[in-house]
């Protein structure tokens, strides 16, 4: 089946009454969730996993995908109006969006955000349609050694690209590997890290990890870090843009749609890094870089285009290779598996309805988001005034009901609280949660691929050096580990030289 025929099949799903309804529900929820600081698409998708039990897998995944890219739209609203990013990927939008709002141009800033997000998301969906099948056809030739090397690269990349210490990110990943080994080993039948508890023989459910580390940890943070209540702007101004505004937006939208998509494909890059790189690159290209940070249209257009392009780009490794490129797509991978769908090289041939249905739904979702984010912005702003106690209570209830509905075990509720505390401590001590959740998701598959490789080679590790593709992936893994540290040391050395020069 070609891309065009597959896309037509996907549109049949997306344009069904169920498809349209749940795409709309997904992007609407994503917009609302993105607008509320403290919530994000990871927690929302994790909460939705038990809710979608029994649903058509394609429709359920279409809705979750809508939540993912819809949250980027919503997060921009709180970034621009309140300088309080709803999600990490919209932090850069506040650099110039908030100054515009303070200048009485909030309406213009929100319109720029909505239009650039629409363009970035739509262009990246077209690229997704073109590149995902190509990657899927190449990935068919991956064997156990290549898959092990690829998963190691993805995990290492997100660990090395995480903000802060690379050592802390890798420590977080190792902790994820330890947790995923809990339970009975499927190959040898031995118990690992159960501490004699029969409740741990089956291991720990992914939903407990996701809700604990993200949702409950966020609740702990909200309770223990109280801030003054937020209030939106009473007057957001006009949403109209002039021809000169569109002329300024044209360059950043064109460049950053492609850049954001390419960065989104890379495991670990995601919308956050894409938006920052887009902002920095656009500032370097600008004729008047001094305007950035003071309400520049280009400074707002660049990150808003890139972060939405990156969200679609992140679906390329997820759909084609079964490898998540970010923390959110790691949760999406868990949702795929819970719904009985195995993403990877064979998804396009074995389950084309899911593959093309998710892609086709993004076209419709981006149109819905443009409609929602232009005329309904004044009403969405009121959602930011949701009382904190009510917000916290809803998250706790949804999390506990979701976990209990899966196993009907009170022990799992204790585990939920335990991982919530762990997630909070990781946040306080700057241990990133994304490598932990990725290691938990990929750990079982990595162990399986390692064992299969060693079985094929009679226990010889030379099998990993006999494949040029595997060797290349290991080399990229090494670069991903070394390059960030080299870059930090180089920057420190330059700073020290600069200080010596000033001292002389």
C-alpha positions as CSV (number, residue, x, y, z in Angstrom):
1,X,0.0,0.0,0.0
2,X,1.4,3.4,-1.0
3,X,1.4,6.5,1.1
4,X,-1.5,8.1,-0.9
5,X,-3.7,5.0,-0.6
6,X,-2.8,4.6,3.1
7,X,-3.6,8.2,3.8
8,X,-7.0,7.8,2.1
9,X,-7.7,4.9,4.4
10,X,-6.6,7.0,7.4
11,X,-8.9,9.8,6.3
12,X,-11.8,7.4,6.3
13,X,-11.1,6.8,10.0
14,X,-10.4,10.5,10.8
15,X,-13.6,11.7,9.0
16,X,-15.9,9.2,10.6
17,X,-18.2,10.7,13.3
18,X,-16.2,8.9,16.0
19,X,-12.9,10.2,14.5
20,X,-14.0,13.8,14.3
21,X,-15.6,13.7,17.8
22,X,-12.6,12.2,19.5
23,X,-10.0,14.4,17.6
24,X,-12.0,17.4,18.8
25,X,-12.1,16.1,22.4
26,X,-8.4,15.4,22.3
27,X,-7.3,18.8,21.0
28,X,-9.8,20.6,23.3
29,X,-8.5,18.7,26.4
30,X,-4.9,19.2,25.2
31,X,-5.5,22.9,24.9
32,X,-7.0,23.2,28.4
33,X,-4.3,21.0,30.0
34,X,-1.5,22.9,28.3
35,X,-2.9,26.2,29.6
36,X,-2.8,25.1,33.3
37,X,0.7,25.3,34.8
38,X,1.4,22.1,36.7
39,X,-0.4,19.8,34.3
40,X,0.9,18.5,31.0
41,X,0.3,16.0,28.2
42,X,2.3,13.3,29.9
43,X,0.0,13.2,33.0
44,X,-3.1,13.7,30.8
45,X,-2.3,10.8,28.5
46,X,-1.4,8.6,31.5
47,X,-4.7,9.3,33.1
48,X,-6.5,8.5,29.8
49,X,-5.0,5.0,29.4
50,X,-7.5,3.3,31.8
51,X,-10.4,5.5,30.5
52,X,-9.8,4.2,27.0
53,X,-10.1,0.5,27.9
54,X,-12.6,-1.1,25.6
55,X,-12.4,1.7,23.0
56,X,-11.4,1.2,19.4
57,X,-7.5,1.4,19.6
58,X,-7.3,3.7,16.6
59,X,-9.9,6.2,18.0
60,X,-8.3,6.1,21.5
61,X,-4.8,6.8,20.0
62,X,-6.2,9.5,17.8
63,X,-7.6,11.2,20.9
64,X,-4.3,10.9,22.8
65,X,-2.3,12.3,19.9
66,X,-4.7,15.2,19.9
67,X,-4.0,15.9,23.6
68,X,-0.2,15.8,22.8
69,X,-0.1,18.4,20.1
70,X,-3.0,20.3,21.5
71,X,-1.1,21.0,24.7
72,X,1.5,22.9,22.7
73,X,-1.2,25.4,21.6
74,X,-2.7,25.7,25.1
75,X,0.7,26.1,26.8
76,X,1.4,29.1,24.7
77,X,-1.6,30.9,26.0
78,X,-0.4,30.9,29.6
79,X,3.1,31.6,28.5
80,X,2.0,34.8,26.6
81,X,-0.6,36.1,29.1
82,X,1.0,35.1,32.4
83,X,4.6,34.3,31.7
84,X,3.8,31.0,33.2
85,X,4.4,28.2,30.6
86,X,1.8,25.4,30.8
87,X,4.2,22.9,29.3
88,X,8.0,22.9,28.9
89,X,7.8,23.2,25.1
90,X,6.3,26.7,25.3
91,X,8.9,28.3,27.6
92,X,10.5,30.1,24.7
93,X,7.2,31.5,23.7
94,X,7.2,33.7,26.8
95,X,10.5,35.4,25.9
96,X,8.8,37.7,23.4
97,X,5.1,36.8,23.8
98,X,4.9,38.1,27.4
99,X,6.5,41.4,26.5
100,X,4.0,41.8,23.7
101,X,1.2,41.2,26.1
102,X,2.5,43.8,28.5
103,X,2.6,46.2,25.6
104,X,-1.1,45.8,25.0
105,X,-0.6,43.4,22.1
106,X,-1.7,40.2,23.8
107,X,-4.3,39.6,21.0
108,X,-1.7,39.9,18.3
109,X,0.7,37.6,20.2
110,X,-2.0,34.9,20.6
111,X,-2.9,35.2,17.0
112,X,0.7,34.8,15.9
113,X,1.0,31.8,18.2
114,X,-2.1,30.1,16.8
115,X,-1.2,30.7,13.1
116,X,2.5,29.7,13.5
117,X,1.5,26.6,15.5
118,X,-1.0,25.7,12.7
119,X,1.6,26.1,10.0
120,X,4.3,24.2,11.9
121,X,2.0,21.4,12.8
122,X,0.5,21.1,9.2
123,X,3.9,21.1,7.5
124,X,5.3,18.5,9.9
125,X,2.3,16.3,9.3
126,X,3.0,16.3,5.5
127,X,6.6,15.5,6.3
128,X,5.5,12.7,8.6
129,X,3.3,11.2,5.9
130,X,6.4,11.2,3.5
131,X,9.1,10.1,5.9
132,X,7.4,7.6,8.2
133,X,6.8,5.0,5.6
134,X,10.4,5.3,4.3
135,X,11.8,4.8,7.8
136,X,9.4,1.8,8.3
137,X,10.7,0.1,5.1
138,X,14.3,0.6,6.2
139,X,13.6,-0.6,9.7
140,X,12.4,-4.0,8.5
141,X,16.0,-4.9,8.0
142,X,16.7,-4.3,11.7
143,X,17.7,-7.4,13.7
144,X,18.1,-7.9,17.4
145,X,21.7,-6.3,17.5
146,X,20.5,-3.3,15.5
147,X,17.4,-2.8,17.7
148,X,19.4,-3.1,20.9
149,X,21.9,-0.4,19.5
150,X,19.0,1.8,18.4
151,X,17.2,1.6,21.8
152,X,20.5,2.3,23.6
153,X,21.0,5.4,21.3
154,X,17.5,6.7,22.0
155,X,17.9,6.3,25.8
156,X,21.4,7.8,25.8
157,X,20.3,10.7,23.6
158,X,17.5,11.8,25.9
159,X,19.7,11.4,28.9
160,X,22.5,13.4,27.4
161,X,20.2,16.1,26.1
162,X,18.3,16.6,29.4
163,X,18.8,19.9,31.1
164,X,21.3,19.9,33.9
165,X,23.7,17.1,34.8
166,X,24.2,14.3,32.3
167,X,25.3,12.0,35.2
168,X,22.0,12.6,37.0
169,X,20.1,11.9,33.8
170,X,22.0,8.6,33.3
171,X,21.4,7.7,37.0
172,X,17.7,8.3,36.5
173,X,17.8,5.9,33.5
174,X,19.6,3.2,35.5
175,X,16.9,3.5,38.2
176,X,14.3,2.9,35.5
177,X,16.2,-0.2,34.4
178,X,16.2,-1.5,37.9
179,X,12.4,-1.0,38.4
180,X,11.6,-2.7,35.1
181,X,13.4,-5.9,36.2
182,X,11.2,-6.3,39.3
183,X,9.1,-9.5,39.0
184,X,9.5,-13.0,37.5
185,X,12.1,-13.3,34.7
186,X,10.1,-14.6,31.7
187,X,13.1,-16.6,30.4
188,X,14.6,-18.2,33.6
189,X,11.6,-18.1,35.9
190,X,13.6,-16.6,38.8
191,X,12.3,-13.7,40.9
192,X,14.1,-10.4,40.9
193,X,13.8,-7.5,43.4
194,X,10.5,-8.7,44.8
195,X,11.7,-8.8,48.5
196,X,9.4,-11.8,49.1
197,X,6.2,-9.9,48.2
198,X,3.7,-11.8,46.0
199,X,2.3,-8.5,44.9
200,X,5.5,-7.8,42.9
201,X,5.8,-11.1,41.1
202,X,4.1,-9.7,38.0
203,X,6.2,-6.6,38.1
204,X,5.0,-3.0,38.4
205,X,2.4,-1.7,35.9
206,X,3.4,1.0,33.6
207,X,0.4,3.1,34.6
208,X,1.5,3.2,38.2
209,X,4.9,4.5,37.1
210,X,3.5,7.1,34.8
211,X,0.9,8.5,37.1
212,X,3.2,8.4,40.1
213,X,6.3,10.0,38.6
214,X,4.3,12.7,36.7
215,X,0.8,13.3,38.0
216,X,1.2,12.6,41.8
217,X,4.7,14.2,41.8
218,X,3.1,17.3,40.3
219,X,0.5,17.3,43.0
220,X,3.1,17.2,45.7
221,X,4.9,20.1,44.0
222,X,1.8,22.1,43.8
223,X,0.9,21.5,47.5
224,X,4.4,22.2,48.8
225,X,5.2,25.1,46.5
226,X,2.2,27.5,46.9
227,X,2.2,30.6,44.9
228,X,-0.1,33.6,44.6
229,X,-3.2,33.0,42.6
230,X,-3.0,33.8,38.9
231,X,-5.3,36.2,37.1
232,X,-5.6,36.7,33.3
233,X,-5.7,39.9,31.4
234,X,-9.1,41.6,31.2
235,X,-8.4,43.0,27.8
236,X,-6.3,40.9,25.3
237,X,-6.7,43.4,22.4
238,X,-7.3,42.7,18.7
239,X,-6.4,39.4,17.1
240,X,-5.9,41.0,13.6
241,X,-2.5,40.9,11.9
242,X,-1.2,43.3,9.2
243,X,0.6,42.4,6.0
244,X,3.9,43.5,7.5
245,X,3.3,41.1,10.4
246,X,2.7,38.2,8.1
247,X,5.8,39.2,6.1
248,X,7.9,39.0,9.3
249,X,6.4,35.6,10.2
250,X,7.0,34.1,6.8
251,X,10.7,33.4,7.2
252,X,10.6,31.9,10.7
253,X,7.6,29.7,9.8
254,X,9.3,28.3,6.7
255,X,12.6,27.6,8.3
256,X,11.5,26.4,11.7
257,X,8.8,24.1,10.3
258,X,11.5,22.0,8.8
259,X,14.0,22.4,11.6
260,X,11.4,21.6,14.3
261,X,10.4,18.4,12.4
262,X,13.9,17.2,12.0
263,X,14.8,17.9,15.6
264,X,11.5,16.2,16.7
265,X,12.6,13.0,14.9
266,X,15.8,12.8,17.1
267,X,15.3,10.7,20.2
268,X,15.5,13.1,23.2
269,X,15.2,16.4,21.4
270,X,11.5,17.0,21.5
271,X,9.5,20.3,21.5
272,X,11.4,21.9,24.3
273,X,14.9,21.7,22.7
274,X,13.4,22.4,19.3
275,X,11.8,25.6,20.5
276,X,15.0,26.9,22.1
277,X,17.2,26.0,19.1
278,X,14.6,27.7,16.8
279,X,14.7,30.9,19.0
280,X,18.5,31.0,19.1
281,X,18.9,30.3,15.4
282,X,16.3,32.9,14.4
283,X,18.0,35.5,16.6
284,X,21.3,34.8,14.9
285,X,19.8,35.2,11.5
286,X,17.8,38.4,12.4
287,X,19.0,41.8,11.1
288,X,18.0,43.4,14.4
289,X,18.7,40.7,17.1
290,X,18.4,43.4,19.8
291,X,14.6,43.4,19.4
292,X,14.5,39.8,20.6
293,X,13.2,39.6,24.2
294,X,11.3,42.9,23.8
295,X,8.3,41.7,21.9
296,X,9.8,40.6,18.6
297,X,7.3,38.9,16.1
298,X,10.1,36.7,14.8
299,X,11.1,35.8,18.4
300,X,7.6,34.5,19.0
301,X,7.0,32.9,15.6
302,X,10.1,30.8,15.6
303,X,9.6,28.7,18.8
304,X,5.9,28.5,18.3
305,X,6.4,27.0,14.8
306,X,9.2,24.7,15.9
307,X,7.6,23.2,19.0
308,X,4.4,22.1,17.1
309,X,6.5,20.8,14.2
310,X,8.5,18.8,16.7
311,X,5.5,17.1,18.2
312,X,4.6,15.6,14.9
313,X,8.2,14.7,14.2
314,X,8.3,12.7,17.4
315,X,5.8,10.3,15.9
316,X,8.2,9.2,13.2
317,X,10.4,7.1,15.5
318,X,7.4,6.1,17.6
319,X,5.3,4.8,14.7
320,X,8.1,3.5,12.4
321,X,10.6,2.1,14.9
322,X,8.6,1.8,18.1
323,X,11.1,4.1,19.8
324,X,9.8,7.1,21.8
325,X,11.6,10.3,21.2
326,X,10.4,12.1,24.3
327,X,8.8,11.6,27.7
328,X,5.3,12.2,26.2
329,X,5.8,9.7,23.3
330,X,7.2,7.2,25.9
331,X,3.8,7.4,27.6
332,X,2.2,7.1,24.2
333,X,4.2,4.0,23.5
334,X,2.8,2.5,26.8
335,X,-0.7,3.5,25.6
336,X,-0.1,1.7,22.3
337,X,1.0,-1.5,24.1
338,X,-1.9,-1.4,26.6
339,X,-4.3,-1.1,23.7
340,X,-2.8,-4.1,22.0
341,X,-1.0,-2.2,19.2
342,X,2.7,-2.8,18.7
343,X,4.3,0.2,17.0
344,X,7.3,-0.5,14.8
345,X,8.4,-1.5,11.3
346,X,5.4,-3.8,10.8
347,X,2.7,-1.4,12.0
348,X,2.1,0.1,8.6
349,X,1.5,-3.3,7.0
350,X,-0.1,-5.2,9.8
351,X,-2.2,-2.4,11.2
352,X,-2.4,0.4,8.6
353,X,-5.7,1.8,10.0
354,X,-3.9,2.8,13.2
355,X,-0.7,4.0,11.4
356,X,-2.5,6.2,8.8
357,X,-5.5,7.0,11.1
358,X,-3.2,8.8,13.6
359,X,-1.4,10.7,10.8
360,X,-4.7,11.7,9.0
361,X,-6.2,12.9,12.3
362,X,-3.5,15.4,12.7
363,X,-4.6,17.3,9.6
364,X,-8.1,17.7,11.1
365,X,-6.7,18.3,14.6
366,X,-4.6,21.3,13.5
367,X,-7.7,22.9,11.8
368,X,-9.7,22.4,15.0
369,X,-6.9,24.0,17.0
370,X,-6.8,27.0,14.8
371,X,-10.5,27.4,15.2
372,X,-10.3,27.0,18.9
373,X,-7.4,29.2,19.5
374,X,-8.6,32.3,17.6
375,X,-12.2,33.0,18.6
376,X,-12.3,31.1,21.9
377,X,-9.0,32.5,23.4
378,X,-10.9,35.0,25.7
379,X,-12.9,32.2,27.2
380,X,-9.9,29.8,27.7
381,X,-8.2,32.5,29.7
382,X,-10.8,32.0,32.4
383,X,-9.8,28.4,32.9
384,X,-6.5,29.7,34.4
385,X,-8.5,30.8,37.4
386,X,-9.4,27.2,38.4
387,X,-8.9,27.0,42.2
388,X,-5.8,25.2,43.1
389,X,-7.5,22.9,45.7
390,X,-10.0,21.7,43.1
391,X,-7.2,21.1,40.5
392,X,-5.2,19.0,43.0
393,X,-8.2,17.0,44.1
394,X,-9.2,16.2,40.5
395,X,-5.7,14.9,39.6
396,X,-5.5,12.8,42.8
397,X,-9.0,11.2,42.2
398,X,-8.4,10.5,38.5
399,X,-5.0,8.9,39.3
400,X,-6.1,6.7,42.1
401,X,-9.3,5.6,40.3
402,X,-7.3,4.9,37.2
403,X,-4.8,2.7,39.0
404,X,-7.3,0.8,41.1
405,X,-9.6,0.2,38.1
406,X,-6.8,-1.8,36.4
407,X,-5.9,-4.3,39.2
408,X,-8.4,-3.7,42.0
409,X,-5.4,-3.8,44.3
410,X,-4.8,-1.5,47.2
411,X,-1.1,-2.4,47.1
412,X,-0.9,-0.6,43.7
413,X,-2.3,2.5,45.4
414,X,0.6,2.4,47.9
415,X,3.0,2.0,45.0
416,X,1.4,5.0,43.3
417,X,2.1,7.1,46.3
418,X,5.6,5.7,46.6
419,X,6.5,6.6,43.0
420,X,4.8,10.0,43.5
421,X,7.2,10.7,46.3
422,X,10.0,9.4,44.2
423,X,9.0,11.7,41.3
424,X,8.8,14.7,43.6
425,X,12.3,14.0,45.1
426,X,13.7,13.6,41.6
427,X,12.3,17.0,40.7
428,X,13.6,18.6,43.8
429,X,17.1,17.2,43.3
430,X,17.1,17.9,39.5
431,X,17.0,14.2,38.4
432,X,15.0,14.3,35.1
433,X,12.0,12.0,34.9
434,X,12.1,11.4,31.2
435,X,15.1,9.1,31.2
436,X,13.5,7.1,34.0
437,X,10.3,6.5,32.2
438,X,12.1,5.8,28.9
439,X,14.3,3.2,30.6
440,X,11.3,1.6,32.2
441,X,9.5,1.4,28.8
442,X,12.6,0.3,26.8
443,X,14.3,-1.8,29.5
444,X,12.3,-5.0,28.9
445,X,12.7,-4.8,25.1
446,X,16.4,-4.0,25.4
447,X,16.9,-7.0,27.7
448,X,15.0,-9.2,25.2
449,X,17.0,-8.0,22.2
450,X,20.3,-8.4,24.1
451,X,19.4,-12.0,25.0
452,X,18.3,-12.8,21.4
453,X,21.5,-11.4,20.0
454,X,23.6,-13.4,22.4
455,X,21.6,-16.6,21.7
456,X,22.2,-16.1,17.9
457,X,25.9,-15.7,18.4
458,X,26.3,-18.4,21.1
459,X,27.1,-15.9,23.7
460,X,29.6,-13.8,21.7
461,X,29.4,-10.1,22.0
462,X,31.1,-9.8,18.6
463,X,27.7,-10.0,17.0
464,X,27.3,-6.3,17.8
465,X,30.5,-5.4,15.9
466,X,29.6,-7.5,12.8
467,X,26.7,-5.3,11.8
468,X,27.8,-2.0,10.2
469,X,24.5,-0.4,11.2
470,X,24.8,-1.5,14.8
471,X,28.4,-0.2,14.9
472,X,27.2,3.1,13.5
473,X,24.5,3.4,16.1
474,X,26.9,2.6,18.9
475,X,29.2,5.3,17.6
476,X,26.3,7.8,17.7
477,X,25.6,6.7,21.2
478,X,29.2,7.4,22.2
479,X,29.0,10.8,20.6
480,X,25.7,11.5,22.3
481,X,27.4,10.8,25.6
482,X,30.7,12.7,25.0
483,X,29.5,15.8,23.0
484,X,27.4,17.5,25.8
485,X,30.3,17.2,28.3
486,X,32.8,18.4,25.7
487,X,30.6,21.4,24.9
488,X,30.2,22.2,28.6
489,X,33.9,22.1,29.3
490,X,34.7,24.2,26.2
491,X,32.2,26.8,27.3
492,X,33.7,26.8,30.8
493,X,37.2,27.1,29.3
494,X,36.2,30.1,27.2
495,X,34.6,31.7,30.2
496,X,37.8,31.2,32.3
497,X,39.9,32.7,29.5
498,X,37.5,35.7,29.2
499,X,37.7,36.2,33.0
500,X,41.5,36.2,32.9
501,X,41.5,38.7,30.0
502,X,39.2,41.0,32.0
503,X,41.4,40.6,35.1
504,X,44.5,41.6,33.2
